[in-house]
Amino acid sequence: MEEVYHMGFFWGGGFDVLFTLVFLLVIGTFVVTAVRGIFQWNKNNHSPRLTVEATVVAKRTDVSHHHHSGGVNHAGHTTTSTHYYVTFQVESGDRMELSMDGHAYGMLVEGDRGKLSFQGTRYLGFERG
């Protein structure tokens, strides 16, 4: 009798509960991520645009690979996304890491000195000088 109960959990009503919980967890994760992004965007929009003397002290990339299955009789494919980050040190000695596009990233070299323009966590530009 106990074996039937366990099988019933996986193949009966228990599976529906488990599926619903996983579905809600995935949807909840998307919602939390979207809300955080909106709050950061809003905070950046309300931050002052600043231009300060700064030095490029480090550069890094974050590469993500995503495999997508193709379904029945279709080959899957992989997509790759790269995020670019540069760490700047300002005159006070404080450091900040800002995200930027690949073109801006490629134009900067560690040791570059100049004027960094930013708004909150949003990179606006860098002018060597």
FENGI-V666860 format. One record per residue. N is the residue number from 1. NEAR is the number of other C-alpha atoms within 8 Angstrom. Layout:
n=N near=NEAR
n=N near=NEAR
//
This chain:
n=1 near=4
n=2 near=5
n=3 near=6
n=4 near=7
n=5 near=8
n=6 near=8
n=7 near=9
n=8 near=10
n=9 near=10
n=10 near=9
n=11 near=8
n=12 near=9
n=13 near=9
n=14 near=10
n=15 near=10
n=16 near=8
n=17 near=8
n=18 near=8
n=19 near=8
n=20 near=8
n=21 near=8
n=22 near=8
n=23 near=8
n=24 near=8
n=25 near=8
n=26 near=8
n=27 near=8
n=28 near=8
n=29 near=8
n=30 near=8
n=31 near=8
n=32 near=8
n=33 near=8
n=34 near=8
n=35 near=8
n=36 near=8
n=37 near=8
n=38 near=8
n=39 near=8
n=40 near=8
n=41 near=8
n=42 near=8
n=43 near=9
n=44 near=11
n=45 near=9
n=46 near=6
n=47 near=8
n=48 near=7
n=49 near=8
n=50 near=8
n=51 near=8
n=52 near=8
n=53 near=10
n=54 near=12
n=55 near=12
n=56 near=15
n=57 near=10
n=58 near=8
n=59 near=11
n=60 near=7
n=61 near=8
n=62 near=7
n=63 near=8
n=64 near=7
n=65 near=8
n=66 near=7
n=67 near=8
n=68 near=8
n=69 near=8
n=70 near=9
n=71 near=7
n=72 near=4
n=73 near=5
n=74 near=7
n=75 near=7
n=76 near=9
n=77 near=8
n=78 near=8
n=79 near=8
n=80 near=8
n=81 near=7
n=82 near=8
n=83 near=11
n=84 near=13
n=85 near=12
n=86 near=14
n=87 near=12
n=88 near=13
n=89 near=12
n=90 near=11
n=91 near=7
n=92 near=4
n=93 near=6
n=94 near=7
n=95 near=8
n=96 near=7
n=97 near=8
n=98 near=11
n=99 near=11
n=100 near=11
n=101 near=8
n=102 near=8
n=103 near=6
n=104 near=9
n=105 near=12
n=106 near=7
n=107 near=6
n=108 near=8
n=109 near=7
n=110 near=9
n=111 near=7
n=112 near=9
n=113 near=10
n=114 near=11
n=115 near=12
n=116 near=13
n=117 near=12
n=118 near=12
n=119 near=13
n=120 near=10
n=121 near=8
n=122 near=9
n=123 near=10
n=124 near=8
n=125 near=8
n=126 near=8
n=127 near=7
n=128 near=7
n=129 near=5
//
